[in-house]
Amino acid sequence: MRKTRQELPILVLRFCVLIVSVFFILAGLIKKEHLEVMQKAVKICLECIGIG
């Protein structure tokens, strides 16, 4: 399938967004942000049902 001149900027933009997304996901994993999010989710859930 041949790409036209109009499709090329869209493909470049999609690739850039993908790279930035992967970078931020890795940065969050390195800083262990997923553990903090899980702690907050558990706290909110326990408060919701009246235990916390």
DOTI-745899 format. One record per atom (N, C-alpha, C): residue number from 1; atom name; x negated, y negated, z negated. Coordinates in Angstrom, 2 decimals. Layout:
DOTI-745899
torvo seq->NUM&atom->CA&east->X&north->Y&up->Z
...
This chain:
DOTI-745899
torvo seq->1&atom->N&east->-0.84&north->1.18&up->0.00
torvo seq->1&atom->CA&east->0.00&north->0.00&up->0.00
torvo seq->1&atom->C&east->-0.89&north->-1.25&up->0.00
torvo seq->2&atom->N&east->-0.65&north->-2.12&up->0.88
torvo seq->2&atom->CA&east->-1.47&north->-3.32&up->1.04
torvo seq->2&atom->C&east->-0.90&north->-4.47&up->0.22
torvo seq->3&atom->N&east->-1.76&north->-5.15&up->-0.49
torvo seq->3&atom->CA&east->-1.35&north->-6.28&up->-1.33
torvo seq->3&atom->C&east->-1.40&north->-7.57&up->-0.51
torvo seq->4&atom->N&east->-0.38&north->-8.38&up->-0.66
torvo seq->4&atom->CA&east->-0.36&north->-9.66&up->0.03
torvo seq->4&atom->C&east->-1.01&north->-10.73&up->-0.84
torvo seq->5&atom->N&east->-1.23&north->-11.88&up->-0.27
torvo seq->5&atom->CA&east->-1.85&north->-12.99&up->-1.00
torvo seq->5&atom->C&east->-0.98&north->-13.44&up->-2.17
torvo seq->6&atom->N&east->0.32&north->-13.31&up->-2.06
torvo seq->6&atom->CA&east->1.22&north->-13.74&up->-3.12
torvo seq->6&atom->C&east->1.18&north->-12.78&up->-4.31
torvo seq->7&atom->N&east->0.91&north->-11.52&up->-4.07
torvo seq->7&atom->CA&east->0.91&north->-10.53&up->-5.14
torvo seq->7&atom->C&east->-0.39&north->-10.53&up->-5.95
torvo seq->8&atom->N&east->-1.47&north->-10.99&up->-5.36
torvo seq->8&atom->CA&east->-2.77&north->-10.95&up->-6.03
torvo seq->8&atom->C&east->-2.81&north->-11.75&up->-7.32
torvo seq->9&atom->N&east->-2.34&north->-13.00&up->-7.37
torvo seq->9&atom->CA&east->-2.37&north->-13.73&up->-8.65
torvo seq->9&atom->C&east->-1.54&north->-13.06&up->-9.74
torvo seq->10&atom->N&east->-0.45&north->-12.43&up->-9.36
torvo seq->10&atom->CA&east->0.40&north->-11.74&up->-10.34
torvo seq->10&atom->C&east->-0.35&north->-10.54&up->-10.92
torvo seq->11&atom->N&east->-1.06&north->-9.81&up->-10.06
torvo seq->11&atom->CA&east->-1.83&north->-8.67&up->-10.54
torvo seq->11&atom->C&east->-2.97&north->-9.11&up->-11.46
torvo seq->12&atom->N&east->-3.63&north->-10.19&up->-11.12
torvo seq->12&atom->CA&east->-4.71&north->-10.71&up->-11.96
torvo seq->12&atom->C&east->-4.15&north->-11.15&up->-13.30
torvo seq->13&atom->N&east->-3.02&north->-11.84&up->-13.31
torvo seq->13&atom->CA&east->-2.39&north->-12.28&up->-14.55
torvo seq->13&atom->C&east->-2.00&north->-11.09&up->-15.42
torvo seq->14&atom->N&east->-1.42&north->-10.07&up->-14.82
torvo seq->14&atom->CA&east->-1.05&north->-8.88&up->-15.57
torvo seq->14&atom->C&east->-2.27&north->-8.21&up->-16.20
torvo seq->15&atom->N&east->-3.34&north->-8.13&up->-15.45
torvo seq->15&atom->CA&east->-4.57&north->-7.52&up->-15.96
torvo seq->15&atom->C&east->-5.13&north->-8.34&up->-17.12
torvo seq->16&atom->N&east->-5.12&north->-9.66&up->-17.00
torvo seq->16&atom->CA&east->-5.62&north->-10.52&up->-18.07
torvo seq->16&atom->C&east->-4.77&north->-10.37&up->-19.33
torvo seq->17&atom->N&east->-3.46&north->-10.32&up->-19.18
torvo seq->17&atom->CA&east->-2.57&north->-10.14&up->-20.34
torvo seq->17&atom->C&east->-2.84&north->-8.78&up->-20.99
torvo seq->18&atom->N&east->-3.07&north->-7.76&up->-20.20
torvo seq->18&atom->CA&east->-3.37&north->-6.44&up->-20.73
torvo seq->18&atom->C&east->-4.67&north->-6.46&up->-21.54
torvo seq->19&atom->N&east->-5.70&north->-7.09&up->-21.01
torvo seq->19&atom->CA&east->-6.99&north->-7.15&up->-21.69
torvo seq->19&atom->C&east->-6.86&north->-7.92&up->-23.01
torvo seq->20&atom->N&east->-6.17&north->-9.06&up->-22.99
torvo seq->20&atom->CA&east->-5.98&north->-9.85&up->-24.21
torvo seq->20&atom->C&east->-5.18&north->-9.07&up->-25.24
torvo seq->21&atom->N&east->-4.15&north->-8.35&up->-24.80
torvo seq->21&atom->CA&east->-3.33&north->-7.55&up->-25.71
torvo seq->21&atom->C&east->-4.15&north->-6.46&up->-26.38
torvo seq->22&atom->N&east->-4.96&north->-5.76&up->-25.61
torvo seq->22&atom->CA&east->-5.81&north->-4.71&up->-26.17
torvo seq->22&atom->C&east->-6.81&north->-5.31&up->-27.16
torvo seq->23&atom->N&east->-7.36&north->-6.47&up->-26.84
torvo seq->23&atom->CA&east->-8.30&north->-7.13&up->-27.74
torvo seq->23&atom->C&east->-7.64&north->-7.45&up->-29.08
torvo seq->24&atom->N&east->-6.43&north->-8.01&up->-29.06
torvo seq->24&atom->CA&east->-5.75&north->-8.36&up->-30.31
torvo seq->24&atom->C&east->-5.34&north->-7.13&up->-31.10
torvo seq->25&atom->N&east->-4.94&north->-6.07&up->-30.42
torvo seq->25&atom->CA&east->-4.61&north->-4.83&up->-31.12
torvo seq->25&atom->C&east->-5.84&north->-4.28&up->-31.82
torvo seq->26&atom->N&east->-6.96&north->-4.25&up->-31.12
torvo seq->26&atom->CA&east->-8.20&north->-3.76&up->-31.73
torvo seq->26&atom->C&east->-8.66&north->-4.65&up->-32.89
torvo seq->27&atom->N&east->-8.52&north->-5.96&up->-32.74
torvo seq->27&atom->CA&east->-8.89&north->-6.87&up->-33.82
torvo seq->27&atom->C&east->-8.04&north->-6.61&up->-35.06
torvo seq->28&atom->N&east->-6.76&north->-6.37&up->-34.88
torvo seq->28&atom->CA&east->-5.88&north->-6.07&up->-36.00
torvo seq->28&atom->C&east->-6.23&north->-4.76&up->-36.67
torvo seq->29&atom->N&east->-6.58&north->-3.76&up->-35.86
torvo seq->29&atom->CA&east->-6.98&north->-2.47&up->-36.43
torvo seq->29&atom->C&east->-8.28&north->-2.57&up->-37.20
torvo seq->30&atom->N&east->-9.22&north->-3.33&up->-36.68
torvo seq->30&atom->CA&east->-10.51&north->-3.50&up->-37.36
torvo seq->30&atom->C&east->-10.33&north->-4.21&up->-38.70
torvo seq->31&atom->N&east->-9.43&north->-5.19&up->-38.75
torvo seq->31&atom->CA&east->-9.19&north->-5.93&up->-39.99
torvo seq->31&atom->C&east->-8.22&north->-5.20&up->-40.92
torvo seq->32&atom->N&east->-7.74&north->-4.03&up->-40.49
torvo seq->32&atom->CA&east->-6.80&north->-3.20&up->-41.25
torvo seq->32&atom->C&east->-5.48&north->-3.92&up->-41.55
torvo seq->33&atom->N&east->-5.02&north->-4.69&up->-40.61
torvo seq->33&atom->CA&east->-3.75&north->-5.41&up->-40.77
torvo seq->33&atom->C&east->-2.56&north->-4.45&up->-40.80
torvo seq->34&atom->N&east->-2.69&north->-3.30&up->-40.17
torvo seq->34&atom->CA&east->-1.58&north->-2.35&up->-40.14
torvo seq->34&atom->C&east->-1.24&north->-1.86&up->-41.54
torvo seq->35&atom->N&east->-2.22&north->-1.78&up->-42.42
torvo seq->35&atom->CA&east->-1.96&north->-1.35&up->-43.79
torvo seq->35&atom->C&east->-1.17&north->-2.40&up->-44.56
torvo seq->36&atom->N&east->-1.50&north->-3.67&up->-44.34
torvo seq->36&atom->CA&east->-0.77&north->-4.75&up->-45.00
torvo seq->36&atom->C&east->0.68&north->-4.82&up->-44.52
torvo seq->37&atom->N&east->0.87&north->-4.62&up->-43.23
torvo seq->37&atom->CA&east->2.22&north->-4.62&up->-42.67
torvo seq->37&atom->C&east->3.04&north->-3.48&up->-43.28
torvo seq->38&atom->N&east->2.43&north->-2.32&up->-43.44
torvo seq->38&atom->CA&east->3.12&north->-1.18&up->-44.02
torvo seq->38&atom->C&east->3.50&north->-1.44&up->-45.48
torvo seq->39&atom->N&east->2.59&north->-2.06&up->-46.25
torvo seq->39&atom->CA&east->2.89&north->-2.39&up->-47.65
torvo seq->39&atom->C&east->4.08&north->-3.35&up->-47.74
torvo seq->40&atom->N&east->4.09&north->-4.36&up->-46.89
torvo seq->40&atom->CA&east->5.19&north->-5.32&up->-46.90
torvo seq->40&atom->C&east->6.51&north->-4.66&up->-46.49
torvo seq->41&atom->N&east->6.45&north->-3.76&up->-45.52
torvo seq->41&atom->CA&east->7.66&north->-3.07&up->-45.07
torvo seq->41&atom->C&east->8.23&north->-2.20&up->-46.17
torvo seq->42&atom->N&east->7.37&north->-1.51&up->-46.90
torvo seq->42&atom->CA&east->7.83&north->-0.66&up->-48.00
torvo seq->42&atom->C&east->8.45&north->-1.52&up->-49.09
torvo seq->43&atom->N&east->7.81&north->-2.65&up->-49.41
torvo seq->43&atom->CA&east->8.33&north->-3.53&up->-50.46
torvo seq->43&atom->C&east->9.70&north->-4.06&up->-50.07
torvo seq->44&atom->N&east->9.85&north->-4.51&up->-48.83
torvo seq->44&atom->CA&east->11.13&north->-5.04&up->-48.36
torvo seq->44&atom->C&east->12.19&north->-3.94&up->-48.39
torvo seq->45&atom->N&east->11.83&north->-2.74&up->-47.99
torvo seq->45&atom->CA&east->12.77&north->-1.63&up->-47.95
torvo seq->45&atom->C&east->13.23&north->-1.28&up->-49.37
torvo seq->46&atom->N&east->12.31&north->-1.25&up->-50.32
torvo seq->46&atom->CA&east->12.68&north->-0.93&up->-51.69
torvo seq->46&atom->C&east->13.55&north->-2.03&up->-52.30
torvo seq->47&atom->N&east->13.27&north->-3.29&up->-51.97
torvo seq->47&atom->CA&east->14.10&north->-4.37&up->-52.46
torvo seq->47&atom->C&east->15.49&north->-4.29&up->-51.85
torvo seq->48&atom->N&east->15.56&north->-3.83&up->-50.63
torvo seq->48&atom->CA&east->16.85&north->-3.75&up->-49.94
torvo seq->48&atom->C&east->17.79&north->-2.76&up->-50.64
torvo seq->49&atom->N&east->17.24&north->-1.66&up->-51.08
torvo seq->49&atom->CA&east->18.09&north->-0.64&up->-51.71
torvo seq->49&atom->C&east->18.18&north->-0.83&up->-53.22
torvo seq->50&atom->N&east->17.51&north->-1.86&up->-53.75
torvo seq->50&atom->CA&east->17.67&north->-2.21&up->-55.15
torvo seq->50&atom->C&east->16.70&north->-1.54&up->-56.09
torvo seq->51&atom->N&east->15.67&north->-0.88&up->-55.60
torvo seq->51&atom->CA&east->14.71&north->-0.22&up->-56.49
torvo seq->51&atom->C&east->13.59&north->-1.16&up->-56.86
torvo seq->52&atom->N&east->13.11&north->-1.95&up->-55.91
torvo seq->52&atom->CA&east->11.93&north->-2.81&up->-56.16
torvo seq->52&atom->C&east->12.35&north->-4.08&up->-56.71
